[in-house]
């Protein structure tokens, strides 16, 4: 359906910046019962980066909170491609 749950990280005395391991969010992107080996997932800063083929590294430090990046998913069997936004949050731990 193209809606991905936000990737949120809580930390004490936060500065709003965190280094995310983007592929750790794969179950939330694909769904719990989907084999991630059946898909290729890439993350992009925005549509221009996607168009240029410049993917984000898997270990990515956000530049703001919230920050929305773009997720690109390809089904390795069918070749079907979908894109959807993913919001990264860094929140103050309680």
WOJO-V398960 format. One record per pair of residues at least 4 apart in sequence whose ideal C-beta (glycine too) atoms are under 7 Angstrom apart, sorted by sequence separation. I is the first residue (numbers start at 1). J is the second residue. D is the distance in Angstrom with one decimal. If there is no record, write none. Layout:
I;J;D
I;J;D
This chain:
25;29;5.9
26;30;5.9
30;34;4.1
34;38;7.0
45;49;4.2
47;51;6.2
48;52;6.3
56;60;4.8
63;67;6.0
75;79;6.6
27;32;5.5
44;49;4.4
49;54;4.6
62;67;4.6
74;79;6.8
75;80;4.6
30;36;6.0
44;50;4.3
11;18;6.6
74;81;4.9
73;81;6.9
9;18;4.6
30;39;6.1
72;81;6.8
73;82;5.1
26;36;5.1
9;20;6.9
44;55;5.9
45;56;6.0
72;83;5.2
29;41;6.4
43;55;6.3
44;56;6.2
71;83;6.5
7;20;6.2
42;55;4.5
43;56;4.5
56;69;6.6
70;83;5.8
71;84;5.4
26;41;6.2
70;85;6.2
71;86;4.9
43;60;6.9
68;85;4.9
69;86;5.4
7;25;4.7
23;41;6.9
68;86;6.9
68;87;5.0
69;88;6.5
50;70;5.7
22;43;4.8
66;87;5.0
67;88;4.8
50;72;6.2
66;88;6.5
5;28;4.8
47;70;6.4
66;89;5.0
4;28;6.3
45;69;6.1
46;70;6.2
65;89;5.6
4;29;5.4
44;69;6.4
65;90;4.3
43;69;5.6
44;70;4.4
62;88;4.8
43;71;5.9
44;72;6.3
62;90;6.6
41;71;6.6
42;72;4.6
41;73;5.3
22;56;6.7
39;73;5.6
40;74;4.5
23;58;5.4
39;74;6.5
22;58;5.3
39;75;6.0
40;76;6.0
21;58;6.3
38;75;6.7
39;76;6.2
21;59;5.9
22;60;5.6
38;76;5.6
38;77;6.4
19;59;5.9
20;60;5.3
19;60;7.0
19;61;4.6
20;62;6.6
29;71;5.9
17;61;6.1
18;62;6.3
29;73;6.8
17;62;6.0
16;64;6.9
16;65;4.2
4;71;6.2
20;88;5.9
18;90;4.5
17;90;6.4
16;90;5.1
14;90;5.5
14;91;6.8
14;92;5.1
7;86;6.2
11;90;6.7
2;82;6.6
4;84;5.3
3;84;6.9
6;87;4.3
7;88;5.3
8;89;4.1
9;90;5.3
10;91;5.0
12;93;4.7
2;84;4.4
4;86;4.9
11;93;5.6
6;89;5.5
8;91;6.0
10;93;4.1
